[in-house]
């Protein structure tokens, strides 16, 4: 067995050999989970669509260094979130993508790509097969765990608050550290509207296996629909899998028509709670309207879906409700036999750190843990859907991790940001969850 055929190293991730990402700011990235995952040139300058092509990012110095390091077992510090998931027994994005692309491409093709990169000093002549496009932060919601980078509505709110509200500015600086100079007056980014994006994307189209689109809200971004339509027009609808995140607020006929022209579509529905909880976290969504939209998508034969709630302080006591809802929706749409099920992939919020549930003592998280264990015991969806099993098992372990050392400072920031955003948006977390709000105030005031 030659050297490049050896088993993957413990830090190996297939992404640098198969994928490239465009972020909402126009930067070229290698992964949405890696923080930061921005590709850079020989002078360590960020690669953007304003100064680079996708092809240049594909074999940039940072991408080549990642291939070298991951193949040889080096730990990439930016991959910390995946290693945290693995630590608590939740299958990480790294592990899921390694499995997914081994099935899609086959081990031989992945090994071929590895060998090709080794003999070419980590350059890869083969094209990417997966494009991750976040083509704008254009969005219609102001989700509590989101930022101006990914929501134009938050960007507009940020412009009103930054340097005008001292508490907001202080917390913002600790968390994100910049004033987002790249905003346009309209609050969304324009750099991605360039030939540097589309020439390579269209050249790579014949070899694409998968496209991921999000934003912002992807259904609002016209270039998403235009690129999907081009894939269909060129005859690749049966070849390319479409994967997208949506808040389910803008599912129009044009969008439904275009996704039906692909043989396989996976929709991650951003549901962070049911009813009032989702409306609070994902302001100003309307639960009744988005529920109708979500069910319309689920009824399409080529669509499968997971709900992807983000575990955070705001939904700690109610996140189990998303599991029950998806189980019920599966019965309604697919019948009690569940020939197809709606999964729930519970994501973990670690940033912004004031929303991390580890800011609470372990005993204050046990109610959430018990509700998840009850679902595991009482509902067959746990055994039928591996995503649900992976989520519950991992999150149960996460809830048992020690309290963060700087929990008090984080909870102070939680109260500051909650108050500011509640006043700005005419909301009230104290009414939504008074027990948790009182408990957080108690923890902050303890000596």
N, C-alpha and C positions, 0 to 999 in steps of 0.2 A: 504493500500500500504506500503510495507516494505521500509526501508531507501534506499536500493540500487536501487529501482525502481523509485526514484524521477527523475525529469527532469534534464538533464545535466546542469552543472554549466556553467557560462559565459566563463570560461577559458578551458572548457573540450575539449580535442582533443582525438580522438579514437586511434591515433598512438601507444601509449605505451601499448595498449591492443591487437594490431593486427600485428605490424610490427617491424622489425629491419633492420638497414642499415649498409652496409660496405662502408667506404669511400675510396678514392683513396690512402690515406696514410696508409691504413690497420687498421685505427681506427674503432671501433664499435660506431655507432651513433643511435640516435632515430629519427632524422628528418634532411632532407637536407636544410630546410629553417631556422631552429633554429641556431643561432650563439652565442656561439658554441653549438653544439648538441652532444658532445662526451660523451659516457658513462664512468663512473669511478667506481673504487672499494672502499673498506672501507677506504683506505689510500689516496683517491682522486687521484689515479694514473689512467691515461688513459688506457682504455681497447683496446687492439689491437689483431690482429690475431696472433701476435707473443707471447702473454702472456695469451690469453683467448680464449675460444670457443664461438661460437654464443649463445649456451645455457646459458653460464655464463653471457653474456651480456644481454640476455633476462630477467633475474631476478637479474640483478646487483643492487647495492644500489641506483644508480642514477635512474634507470628505476622504481624501487619501489617508490622512493620519488616523481617522476613525476606522477605516478598513484594516489598517495595520494593527492598531491597538486592539480592536475587538477580535480579530482573528487570532492574535497571539495571547489573548487572555488578560490584557490590561483593563483596569477598571476606569470607565469613563465617568467622571464626577457628575456630569449633566444627567446621567441615567439614574440618579438617586431615587426617583419616584417609582421606577420599575422594581428596583431592589427592595424598596419598602413594601410594595405589594407582595413580592415573593417572600419577604420575611414573615408576613402574617398569614401566609398560606393561600393568598389569592393569586391566581394565575395572572402574571403581568402582561402588559402590552407586548413587551419583548418576547415572552414565551408564546403568546397567542399568535404574534405575527410570524415567528419562526415556524410554528406548526402550520399556519395557514398557507404560507408561501412554499413550504415543503410539499404540501398537497397540491397546490396550484401548478407549481413549476416542476416538481420532482427533485429529489436529492441530486441527481446527476447534473441538472441545469444549475442548481445553486453551486455545486462544486466546480462546475465549469467556469462560472462567473468568478468564483474565488481564485481559481488558478489563473484566469485571464488577468485579474488585477495584480496577482503576485508577480507574474512574469513581465508586467508592464509598470513596475514600480508603483503599484496600487492605483494606476489609471484603469478605467473600465471602458472598453470600446463598445460593449453592448449597451443598448438603450435601456432606460428605466422602463419598467412594466407597470408601475403604480405612480400616479400623480395625485398629490394632496394639494388642492387649491382652496385657499382662503382669500378670495379675490377682493374682498372689501370688508370693512367693519360695519357696513350698512345694516342696521337692525331696527326693529320696532319695539324692543323691550329693554328694560334696565335691570337685568338680573343681579341679585345681591352679590354673587361671588364672581361676577364678571368685571371687566374694566373697559376704559375707553379704547383699548387696543382692539377689542372685539365687539364693541357696540357703539354705533354713532349716537344713539340716544344718551348713553352714559357720557360720551365725549362732550355733548352739548351741556349736560349737567355739570360735568367737570369744569368746563370753561367758566361757568357761573360761580363755582365754589372755590377753585384753586386760587390761592393768594388773597382770597376775600374772606375766607373762613379759616382762622388760624388752626383750629383743631383738625379740620379736614386736611389742610395743607401738611400738618405735622405727620398725620397718620399716612397720608399718601406718600410723602417723601421716604418714610421708613419702609414702605411696602414695595413701591415701584421705582422711586428714585429719580424720576425725570418729569419734565413738564410737557412731554409729548409735542415737541416742536413740529412734528410732521403733520399735525392736523391741518386740514383745509378749513376755510371759513364755514363750510357746510358740515364739518364734523366727520367726514369720511375720507378715506385715502384714495389717491388717483394714480399712484405710480404703476400699478399693475396693468393699466391700459396701454400696453406698449408692444411693439414688435418683438422685443426681447422675450416676452412670454409666448406669444402665439406662434411664432415661426417654429421654435423647437417643439412646442406642444403638438402642432399639426404634423411635424416630421416624425414624431414618435408615435403617433396615433396607431399605425398598423401593428405595433408590438404591444400595445397597452392591454393589460388584463383587468385593471381596476382603476376607477377614478373616485376620489373622495372629495366631496364639496361641502363646505360649511362657510361660516362668515364670522361675524354677522349672521344674518338669517339668509341662507342660500337661495330660498325661493324669491327673495327680493332683488337678487343680484342678476341683472340681465345677461351678463357674460357667462354665467353658469348654464343657463338655458341655451344660449347660442352655441357653446362648446358641445353640450350634449346633443343638440340637434345636428351639429356637424358630424359627430361620431355616427349618428344614425344615417345621415345622408351618404356617408362614405362606406356604409355597409358593415359597421362594426358593432351594431346593437346586440348581436348574439355573442360577441367575443368579450365585450367589456362589461364588467360588473360595476354598478353604480352604488356608492355608499355615501350616505349623507346624514348630517344632523339637522334637525329642524325643530323649531318651537311649536309647530303645528298651528300657527295663527294665520298663515297665508297660503293655504293649499288651494290654489285656483285651478281652473279647468286646463289652462295651458300647461301648467306644471304636471298635472295628472296625465295629460295626453303624452307628454314627452317621456315620462318615466315608464309608461306602458310599452314603449318601443324597445326597451332593453329586456333581455331574457331574465336578468336577475338584479333585483334592487334590494338593498338592505337599508332600512331607515332606523336611525337612532332618534327616538322621540325624547326631547328634553323635558321631562316631567319631574319636577322636584317635590311634588306633593300632589294631593288631590284637593280640588276645590279651592277654598280660601288660602290654604298653605301655598299652593302653586301660584295663585294670584299675588300673594304677598312677595314671594321670592322672585317671581318672574313678572314684575310689574311692567306695563298695565295689562297683562293677559286676561282674557275672559275664558273661564274654564268651560262653560257650556259651548262656546263656539269652537274652541280648539279640540274638544272631545269629538264633536261631529266631524271635524277635519281629519282627526286621527283615525277614526273608524272608517272613513271613506278610503283612506290609503290602505288600511289593513285588508279591505275587501278585494284589492287587486291581486290577481293570482300570482303575479311575479314578485310580489312584495313580501318580505319577511321583516320583522321588527323587534327591537328591544327598546324598552324605556331605560333612560340613563340618568336617574337621579344622582345628584351630587350630595353626599353625606356632609352635613355642616350643622352648626349650632341651630340654625333656624328650623331645620326639619328633623332633628335628632329624635324627637318624641313621636314623629308621625311617618317616618320614611317607610315603615312596614306597610302603610296603607297603599303604597305604589305596588307592592307585591300582590296584595289582595285585588287591587283594581285590574292588574294585568291578567291575573287568573280568571277573573270574571269576564273581561273583554275577550279572552281566548275562548271561553265557553260560548259567548254571544256570537262571535264572528265565525268560529270554526266548528262549533258544536262541542258537546261535552266529551266526545272522544278525543278532542284536541289533536286532530291530524297535523295541525301546525300550532305552535304555541307562541305567545308573546313573552319574550324574556325580559329580565330586569338585570341590568349591569350597573350595580351601585358603584359610582366613582367616589374617590376619596379626596376631599378638599384639604390640601396642606398650604394653599396660598390663595387668597390672603390668609395669613396665619391667625388673624383674630376670629376666623370662622371655624378653625380646626376644633373638632369635638374633644381632642385630647387636652384642651384647656380646662375641661371639667375634671374633677376627681373621678376615678374609675367607678366608684359606687354610683355616681350620678348618670352613668351611661348604661347601667344594668337594665333599666326598663326597656331601652331600645334593643339590647342584646336578647332579653327574654322574649320580646315580640318576634324577633327574627327566628329564634329557636322554636317558638310555637308554630310559626309558619312552616318551618322545616319538618316538624313532626306531623302536622295536620293536613298538609296540602301536597298533592301529587306533583305539582309543578316543580317542586324541588328535585324530584327524581327524573322528571321528563326533560327538563331543560338544563343543560350543563352550565349555561350562563348564570342562571338563578342559583344553582348549587355553588358555583365558584364565588359568586357575590356573597351569599349568606355565610359560607365558611370563612371567607377572608375578612369580611366586616366584623363578624363575631370575634375573631382574634384581634382585629384592630382596636375594637372597643375595650380590650383588656390591656392595651399598652399603657405604660406609666403616664401620669400627668406631665405636661410640658413644664420645664423649669421656669420659663418666663410667662406662665399662664396669667399671672395677675396683670402684667402690662398688656398682654394680648386681650384680656377681657375688658380692660379699661378702653382699649381701642375699639372693641366690639360695641361697647355702650356709646362711645362717641359717634362712630359711624352709623350705628342704628338710629340714634337720635337725629343726626343730621339728615339722613336719607328719609326717615319717617316724616320729618317736618317738610322736606322738599317735595315729597310725593304724597303727602296727606295720608300716611299709613300709621299703624300703631302696633308694634310687636308686643307691647305690654297687654293688649287686648287679645291678640292672636294666641299668645302663650304666656299668660301671667305668671305661672309657677316657675317656668324657666327664667323668665326675666328677673323675677325676684331673687332667684337663687344666684344668678350671675352678679347682681348688685351686692348680695351678701358676701360672695367670694371676694369681690373687689374691696369691700370695706373691712375685711378681716385683718387683724394685726399680724 
